[in-house]
Amino acid sequence: MAIFSKNHVSIYYEDSGENLPALLLLAPGGMKSSLDFWNHTPWDPRKELRGSYRVIAMDQRNAGRSIAPITIEDGWQNYIEDQIALMDHLDIQEFNIAGMCIGGPYCLGIIDAIRDRVITATIFQTIGLDDNREAFYQLFDEWAFEVGSRHNIISPEVFDAFKTNMFGSKNVLFNLDESFLPTCKTPLLVLMGDDLFHPKSTSELIVDQAPNAQLIKIWKAGEAREKAILKCQQFLDHYN
């Protein structure tokens, strides 16, 4: 168990600690994104990449065991700052990132902020905007209800502003304009989504627009799962 603290924010993380290329994991779960969600995914990078990479997994602020204040200005930038600050705290200059679900925008946001430090990004079934905004609002409200029961001084107006900052954008990627993608030279491996929260269209957009992106269409079960695990390992090994 490890806690990194900064400016009234406490981030819980786990670090495998080896002297190996670093991989930051950004878990699924939407606003509840915490490292325990990896236990319920088609495959868990913490297990499959053990011994090959130094794996750092974290609970996002106000999810799992991480806590932070909530203000009307909160949005994607707060999460990106936490993620980068954790790697700075660990004195890791260059690293790989892998994110599932909400971890997709987090990956791209980190690249946008510090692209010279990101070696690769592996993006599993990223979220994206495709006639599904109300579904994201509902998930946010469920999280806010749970968090609000612990932070009863937070007004509904603060949560409403936070929700709009996260999911009210017209951008398909939520936190970045699509014009970012053609400028993204970082090697990307995209494992396609195909449901309400993880639309196929967003995975395809990233691969179509980013100049150094590859797509895996089927990856969750059986032989396809085994091939995808191998492909991810080869992708990382190629650049590290």
PATORLUM-82835 format. One record per residue (C-alpha): residue number from 1; residue in three letters; x, y, z. Coordinates in nm, 2 decimals, padded with zeros to 4 digits. Each point is the difference from the previous one (the first is absolute). Layout:
<pt NUM; 'Ala'; <X; Y; Z>> ...
END
This chain:
<pt 1; 'Met'; <00.00; 00.00; 00.00>> <pt 2; 'Ala'; <00.13; 00.35; -00.09>> <pt 3; 'Ile'; <-00.15; 00.34; 00.02>> <pt 4; 'Phe'; <00.13; 00.31; -00.20>> <pt 5; 'Ser'; <-00.13; 00.33; 00.14>> <pt 6; 'Lys'; <00.00; 00.35; -00.15>> <pt 7; 'Asn'; <-00.21; 00.31; 00.07>> <pt 8; 'His'; <-00.27; -00.18; 00.21>> <pt 9; 'Val'; <-00.01; -00.29; -00.26>> <pt 10; 'Ser'; <00.09; -00.35; 00.11>> <pt 11; 'Ile'; <00.05; -00.25; -00.28>> <pt 12; 'Tyr'; <00.02; -00.37; 00.07>> <pt 13; 'Tyr'; <00.22; -00.20; -00.23>> <pt 14; 'Glu'; <00.18; -00.33; -00.03>> <pt 15; 'Asp'; <00.35; -00.03; -00.16>> <pt 16; 'Ser'; <00.16; -00.33; -00.09>> <pt 17; 'Gly'; <00.33; 00.18; 00.04>> <pt 18; 'Glu'; <00.24; -00.18; -00.23>> <pt 19; 'Asn'; <00.28; 00.16; -00.19>> <pt 20; 'Leu'; <-00.19; -00.04; -00.33>> <pt 21; 'Pro'; <-00.18; 00.23; -00.25>> <pt 22; 'Ala'; <-00.29; 00.17; 00.18>> <pt 23; 'Leu'; <-00.37; -00.05; -00.09>> <pt 24; 'Leu'; <-00.26; 00.22; 00.16>> <pt 25; 'Leu'; <-00.34; -00.17; 00.01>> <pt 26; 'Leu'; <-00.32; 00.21; -00.01>> <pt 27; 'Ala'; <-00.29; -00.22; 00.10>> <pt 28; 'Pro'; <-00.36; -00.03; -00.13>> <pt 29; 'Gly'; <-00.30; 00.09; 00.21>> <pt 30; 'Gly'; <-00.09; 00.35; -00.12>> <pt 31; 'Met'; <00.01; 00.25; 00.30>> <pt 32; 'Lys'; <00.06; -00.31; 00.22>> <pt 33; 'Ser'; <00.32; -00.09; -00.18>> <pt 34; 'Ser'; <00.21; -00.19; 00.25>> <pt 35; 'Leu'; <00.26; -00.27; -00.04>> <pt 36; 'Asp'; <-00.22; -00.28; 00.13>> <pt 37; 'Phe'; <-00.21; 00.03; -00.32>> <pt 38; 'Trp'; <00.29; -00.17; -00.18>> <pt 39; 'Asn'; <-00.11; -00.32; 00.18>> <pt 40; 'His'; <-00.32; -00.01; -00.21>> <pt 41; 'Thr'; <00.14; 00.08; -00.34>> <pt 42; 'Pro'; <00.05; -00.26; -00.29>> <pt 43; 'Trp'; <00.37; 00.00; 00.10>> <pt 44; 'Asp'; <00.20; 00.18; 00.26>> <pt 45; 'Pro'; <00.32; 00.17; -00.11>> <pt 46; 'Arg'; <00.13; -00.02; 00.36>> <pt 47; 'Lys'; <00.01; -00.38; -00.04>> <pt 48; 'Glu'; <00.08; -00.04; -00.37>> <pt 49; 'Leu'; <00.29; 00.25; 00.01>> <pt 50; 'Arg'; <00.15; -00.10; 00.33>> <pt 51; 'Gly'; <00.37; -00.04; -00.02>> <pt 52; 'Ser'; <00.02; 00.19; -00.33>> <pt 53; 'Tyr'; <-00.09; 00.35; 00.11>> <pt 54; 'Arg'; <-00.01; 00.21; 00.32>> <pt 55; 'Val'; <-00.38; 00.03; 00.04>> <pt 56; 'Ile'; <-00.15; 00.30; 00.19>> <pt 57; 'Ala'; <-00.37; -00.02; 00.05>> <pt 58; 'Met'; <-00.21; 00.27; 00.18>> <pt 59; 'Asp'; <-00.34; 00.10; 00.13>> <pt 60; 'Gln'; <-00.11; 00.32; -00.15>> <pt 61; 'Arg'; <-00.10; 00.28; 00.23>> <pt 62; 'Asn'; <-00.32; -00.06; 00.20>> <pt 63; 'Ala'; <00.00; -00.36; -00.12>> <pt 64; 'Gly'; <00.11; -00.31; 00.19>> <pt 65; 'Arg'; <00.24; 00.11; 00.27>> <pt 66; 'Ser'; <00.09; 00.34; -00.15>> <pt 67; 'Ile'; <-00.15; 00.32; 00.13>> <pt 68; 'Ala'; <00.00; 00.37; -00.11>> <pt 69; 'Pro'; <-00.20; 00.32; 00.04>> <pt 70; 'Ile'; <-00.27; 00.06; -00.26>> <pt 71; 'Thr'; <-00.05; 00.35; -00.14>> <pt 72; 'Ile'; <-00.20; 00.16; -00.28>> <pt 73; 'Glu'; <00.30; 00.03; -00.22>> <pt 74; 'Asp'; <00.09; -00.38; 00.01>> <pt 75; 'Gly'; <00.03; -00.19; -00.32>> <pt 76; 'Trp'; <00.23; -00.21; -00.21>> <pt 77; 'Gln'; <00.30; 00.21; 00.07>> <pt 78; 'Asn'; <-00.01; -00.09; 00.37>> <pt 79; 'Tyr'; <00.03; -00.37; -00.08>> <pt 80; 'Ile'; <00.28; 00.06; -00.25>> <pt 81; 'Glu'; <00.19; 00.20; 00.25>> <pt 82; 'Asp'; <-00.03; -00.27; 00.26>> <pt 83; 'Gln'; <00.12; -00.27; -00.24>> <pt 84; 'Ile'; <00.31; 00.20; -00.11>> <pt 85; 'Ala'; <00.07; 00.11; 00.36>> <pt 86; 'Leu'; <00.01; -00.37; 00.11>> <pt 87; 'Met'; <00.26; -00.08; -00.26>> <pt 88; 'Asp'; <00.20; 00.31; 00.10>> <pt 89; 'His'; <-00.02; -00.12; 00.36>> <pt 90; 'Leu'; <00.13; -00.34; -00.10>> <pt 91; 'Asp'; <00.28; 00.18; -00.20>> <pt 92; 'Ile'; <-00.10; -00.17; -00.32>> <pt 93; 'Gln'; <00.08; 00.22; -00.30>> <pt 94; 'Glu'; <-00.11; -00.22; -00.29>> <pt 95; 'Phe'; <-00.28; -00.25; 00.02>> <pt 96; 'Asn'; <-00.26; -00.20; -00.18>> <pt 97; 'Ile'; <-00.37; 00.04; 00.07>> <pt 98; 'Ala'; <-00.30; -00.23; -00.03>> <pt 99; 'Gly'; <-00.35; 00.10; 00.07>> <pt 100; 'Met'; <-00.34; -00.17; -00.03>> <pt 101; 'Cys'; <-00.34; 00.18; -00.03>> <pt 102; 'Ile'; <00.04; 00.34; 00.15>> <pt 103; 'Gly'; <00.37; -00.08; -00.01>> <pt 104; 'Gly'; <-00.01; 00.07; -00.37>> <pt 105; 'Pro'; <-00.04; 00.38; 00.03>> <pt 106; 'Tyr'; <00.24; -00.01; 00.29>> <pt 107; 'Cys'; <00.27; -00.15; -00.23>> <pt 108; 'Leu'; <-00.05; 00.26; -00.27>> <pt 109; 'Gly'; <-00.01; 00.28; 00.26>> <pt 110; 'Ile'; <00.33; -00.11; 00.14>> <pt 111; 'Ile'; <00.15; -00.01; -00.35>> <pt 112; 'Asp'; <-00.13; 00.34; -00.07>> <pt 113; 'Ala'; <00.15; 00.14; 00.32>> <pt 114; 'Ile'; <00.34; -00.17; -00.01>> <pt 115; 'Arg'; <00.03; -00.18; -00.33>> <pt 116; 'Asp'; <00.38; -00.02; 00.01>> <pt 117; 'Arg'; <-00.02; -00.22; 00.31>> <pt 118; 'Val'; <-00.25; -00.25; -00.12>> <pt 119; 'Ile'; <00.16; -00.30; -00.18>> <pt 120; 'Thr'; <-00.33; -00.18; -00.11>> <pt 121; 'Ala'; <-00.36; 00.00; 00.09>> <pt 122; 'Thr'; <-00.23; -00.31; 00.00>> <pt 123; 'Ile'; <-00.36; 00.09; -00.01>> <pt 124; 'Phe'; <-00.27; -00.26; 00.09>> <pt 125; 'Gln'; <-00.36; 00.08; -00.11>> <pt 126; 'Thr'; <00.02; 00.37; 00.06>> <pt 127; 'Ile'; <-00.31; 00.20; 00.09>> <pt 128; 'Gly'; <-00.12; 00.25; -00.26>> <pt 129; 'Leu'; <-00.29; 00.22; -00.09>> <pt 130; 'Asp'; <-00.25; -00.17; -00.24>> <pt 131; 'Asp'; <-00.36; 00.07; 00.08>> <pt 132; 'Asn'; <00.06; -00.11; 00.36>> <pt 133; 'Arg'; <00.05; 00.32; 00.21>> <pt 134; 'Glu'; <-00.29; -00.07; 00.23>> <pt 135; 'Ala'; <00.14; -00.34; 00.09>> <pt 136; 'Phe'; <00.32; 00.17; 00.11>> <pt 137; 'Tyr'; <-00.19; 00.26; 00.20>> <pt 138; 'Gln'; <-00.19; -00.28; 00.17>> <pt 139; 'Leu'; <00.32; -00.18; 00.10>> <pt 140; 'Phe'; <00.14; 00.33; 00.13>> <pt 141; 'Asp'; <-00.30; 00.06; 00.21>> <pt 142; 'Glu'; <00.03; -00.35; 00.15>> <pt 143; 'Trp'; <00.36; 00.07; 00.10>> <pt 144; 'Ala'; <-00.09; 00.35; 00.13>> <pt 145; 'Phe'; <-00.27; -00.15; 00.22>> <pt 146; 'Glu'; <00.25; -00.24; 00.16>> <pt 147; 'Val'; <00.27; 00.27; 00.04>> <pt 148; 'Gly'; <-00.25; 00.26; 00.11>> <pt 149; 'Ser'; <-00.11; -00.22; 00.29>> <pt 150; 'Arg'; <00.36; 00.03; 00.13>> <pt 151; 'His'; <00.05; 00.37; -00.10>> <pt 152; 'Asn'; <-00.34; 00.13; 00.11>> <pt 153; 'Ile'; <00.12; 00.37; -00.02>> <pt 154; 'Ile'; <00.03; -00.02; -00.38>> <pt 155; 'Ser'; <-00.29; 00.17; -00.17>> <pt 156; 'Pro'; <-00.20; -00.15; -00.30>> <pt 157; 'Glu'; <00.12; 00.30; -00.20>> <pt 158; 'Val'; <00.36; -00.11; 00.04>> <pt 159; 'Phe'; <-00.07; -00.35; -00.11>> <pt 160; 'Asp'; <-00.20; 00.13; -00.30>> <pt 161; 'Ala'; <00.29; 00.22; -00.11>> <pt 162; 'Phe'; <00.24; -00.29; 00.04>> <pt 163; 'Lys'; <-00.22; -00.23; -00.20>> <pt 164; 'Thr'; <-00.02; 00.25; -00.28>> <pt 165; 'Asn'; <00.38; 00.05; 00.01>> <pt 166; 'Met'; <00.05; -00.38; -00.04>> <pt 167; 'Phe'; <-00.28; -00.10; -00.24>> <pt 168; 'Gly'; <-00.16; 00.31; -00.14>> <pt 169; 'Ser'; <00.25; 00.06; -00.28>> <pt 170; 'Lys'; <-00.08; -00.03; -00.37>> <pt 171; 'Asn'; <00.33; -00.18; -00.05>> <pt 172; 'Val'; <-00.02; -00.37; -00.08>> <pt 173; 'Leu'; <00.30; -00.05; 00.23>> <pt 174; 'Phe'; <-00.16; 00.21; 00.27>> <pt 175; 'Asn'; <00.32; 00.16; 00.13>> <pt 176; 'Leu'; <00.17; 00.08; -00.33>> <pt 177; 'Asp'; <-00.10; 00.13; -00.34>> <pt 178; 'Glu'; <00.03; -00.25; -00.28>> <pt 179; 'Ser'; <00.26; 00.23; -00.16>> <pt 180; 'Phe'; <00.24; -00.14; 00.26>> <pt 181; 'Leu'; <00.01; -00.34; -00.16>> <pt 182; 'Pro'; <00.19; 00.08; -00.32>> <pt 183; 'Thr'; <00.27; 00.16; 00.21>> <pt 184; 'Cys'; <00.04; -00.30; 00.23>> <pt 185; 'Lys'; <00.32; -00.18; -00.11>> <pt 186; 'Thr'; <00.01; -00.23; 00.30>> <pt 187; 'Pro'; <-00.05; -00.36; -00.09>> <pt 188; 'Leu'; <-00.35; -00.11; 00.09>> <pt 189; 'Leu'; <-00.15; -00.35; 00.02>> <pt 190; 'Val'; <-00.38; 00.02; 00.01>> <pt 191; 'Leu'; <-00.22; -00.29; 00.11>> <pt 192; 'Met'; <-00.34; 00.07; -00.14>> <pt 193; 'Gly'; <-00.31; 00.07; 00.20>> <pt 194; 'Asp'; <-00.34; -00.09; -00.11>> <pt 195; 'Asp'; <-00.28; 00.10; 00.24>> <pt 196; 'Leu'; <-00.19; 00.31; 00.13>> <pt 197; 'Phe'; <00.28; 00.14; 00.21>> <pt 198; 'His'; <00.29; -00.12; -00.22>> <pt 199; 'Pro'; <-00.12; 00.06; -00.35>> <pt 200; 'Lys'; <00.18; -00.16; -00.29>> <pt 201; 'Ser'; <00.00; 00.34; -00.18>> <pt 202; 'Thr'; <00.23; 00.15; 00.25>> <pt 203; 'Ser'; <00.26; -00.28; -00.02>> <pt 204; 'Glu'; <-00.02; 00.02; -00.38>> <pt 205; 'Leu'; <00.04; 00.38; 00.01>> <pt 206; 'Ile'; <00.32; -00.02; 00.20>> <pt 207; 'Val'; <00.15; -00.25; -00.24>> <pt 208; 'Asp'; <-00.11; 00.18; -00.31>> <pt 209; 'Gln'; <00.14; 00.34; 00.12>> <pt 210; 'Ala'; <00.30; -00.07; 00.21>> <pt 211; 'Pro'; <00.30; -00.07; -00.23>> <pt 212; 'Asn'; <00.16; -00.28; 00.21>> <pt 213; 'Ala'; <-00.30; -00.20; 00.12>> <pt 214; 'Gln'; <-00.09; -00.36; -00.04>> <pt 215; 'Leu'; <-00.34; -00.17; 00.06>> <pt 216; 'Ile'; <-00.09; -00.33; 00.15>> <pt 217; 'Lys'; <-00.37; -00.07; -00.07>> <pt 218; 'Ile'; <-00.06; -00.32; 00.19>> <pt 219; 'Trp'; <00.19; -00.06; 00.33>> <pt 220; 'Lys'; <-00.22; -00.10; 00.29>> <pt 221; 'Ala'; <-00.03; -00.38; 00.00>> <pt 222; 'Gly'; <00.14; -00.33; -00.12>> <pt 223; 'Glu'; <00.27; -00.01; -00.26>> <pt 224; 'Ala'; <-00.05; 00.37; -00.08>> <pt 225; 'Arg'; <00.07; 00.09; 00.36>> <pt 226; 'Glu'; <00.33; -00.20; -00.01>> <pt 227; 'Lys'; <00.10; 00.16; -00.33>> <pt 228; 'Ala'; <-00.08; 00.35; 00.14>> <pt 229; 'Ile'; <00.21; -00.06; 00.31>> <pt 230; 'Leu'; <00.29; -00.10; -00.21>> <pt 231; 'Lys'; <-00.05; 00.30; -00.24>> <pt 232; 'Cys'; <00.00; 00.24; 00.30>> <pt 233; 'Gln'; <00.32; -00.16; 00.13>> <pt 234; 'Gln'; <00.17; 00.03; -00.34>> <pt 235; 'Phe'; <-00.12; 00.36; -00.04>> <pt 236; 'Leu'; <00.15; 00.10; 00.33>> <pt 237; 'Asp'; <00.32; -00.20; -00.06>> <pt 238; 'His'; <00.05; 00.16; -00.34>> <pt 239; 'Tyr'; <00.02; 00.35; 00.15>> <pt 240; 'Asn'; <00.18; -00.07; 00.33>> 
END
